[in-house]
Structures are given as C-alpha cells and as structure tokens.
Amino acid sequence: MIEQKNGVFPAVCPLDCPDTCGLLLHKEDGKIIKVTGNPEHPVTQGAICNKVRNMTERIYHNERILYPLKRTGAKGSGEFTRISWEGAVQEITGRYRELIAEYGSESILPYSFYGNMGILSVDGMDRRFFNALGASRLDQAICNSAGSSGWKYTMGFKGGTSPEDTEFADLIIVWGGNLMSTNMHQVVYAEKARKRGAKVVVIDVHKNRTAQWADWFIPLYPGTDTALALGVMHVLFRDG
Ligand code: SF4
C-alpha cells in the first residue's frame, strides 16, 4: 500500500475539457477532502467549475464503479457481475483476436477521442495502440474535425486563437458557443477587453447566458449560419 501523505498537492483537471485547469488537492488521512483552483496557473488562475470543485463527492460516492463489471442480462436490464481486471482484459483481447483472425485487423474501428486534454495524454496511447493493431482509421472525433478542417482551409494551419489574445481584441464574435456555461476562462479575458471598449457579439439560435451578457445578440434559425456567413463575407469584400 502506498503511503498517502497529507498536504496540498498541485494537479491538473482530469476531465475531458480543453481548459485543463490547474488544481490544488487538499489531502487528509489519505483522502482528498477539498479541491480548489491553483491560482498560479497562468490561464485558469484559480477559477474552476462546480463539477470539479465538488469532485470529492463523486470520488468517494458509494455508487462509484471501482471494478470491471460484465453485463450478464439484456442491454438496459442493469444486470452486471463483477469480474477481475485480468478477466476484463481477456474478454476484450479475446474478442479482438477472434475478429482479427476471422476478418482482419481493419474490422476494428476505434472510436476514441481525448478523454483528458493534458499535453502528455492527448493524442496519446490510444492512437499508438490502434495503429500497432492495424485497425481501421477514423478521424477520431465527430465534433472537432469539422472545425479543424475549416480552420486549416481558412488559416493554412490547424490551430486556434490563443485565449490570452482575447484581451487585446476590439471585436469578439461568439458564434454558436455558450462561453458563460462552458468556457468560463475565456469570459474573463473577454471582459478585460470589454473594459477597454471591445464589443461582444453573440450569434446563436437561442438567447443563452452568453447572449444575455453580450453587447449585441444576433438570433438566427438553425441551419441559416451559412447564409449569414456568406452575407458577412459579401459585405467585407464589397466594402474592402
Ligand atoms: S473548467 Fe472544470 S472541467 Fe474544465 S478543466 Fe476546469 S475544472 Fe476541469
């Protein structure tokens, strides 16, 4: 058994969220008793969301799944039996082996994405594993790939804007994003820009919290984004 020290330990949020907030784990008697934001993190600066602030409730919840379970009844019936870790690995690799022997390794289609967005774990072991296995290739995510491709075609590289640069913008357009609920650190930078006189425009199908906070809310019908984008482009080119 590894000795668990008491104290406050720096960590990084393990959830599937690009902000990867710096955390401080407060430990007593081998248990995490509190999770707070790390004020020394340059971007997240100690601000974390409620999901993770209350994470100890989930970590120590009596219904948390701690062991592999095998479904023994019909799907949805909720019937499971606990199996060993070795048994779970055998189940999965055994099925892989059968598929590869019968249909070839391309019969396996990995459908994984980030899980944790830390620089060490992102795009990591799952890719290597499935490449080594010779599995079929998929562009991994259905949510991210369209945006990345659009960015690449427009800007010439696959990337994004630096969150810190938001502070220096004069016009911030939030198109189909609810920053207030899902991107709280960006709001802090946008608010700094606003204090300098920047304007925030929100384009969305409903007046969410971000739209209420914006200087200008532009509502549109679902599916009409392209028409608006083409219209904006037309004016930009026409007026130089
Ligand atoms: S915003 Fe919440 S979920 Fe996202 S990285 Fe920070 S603490 Fe984790």
Residues whose N, C-alpha, C, O or C-beta is under 5 A from the ligand:
A	BS01	SF4	C13 L15 C17 D19 T20 C21 I48 C49 V52
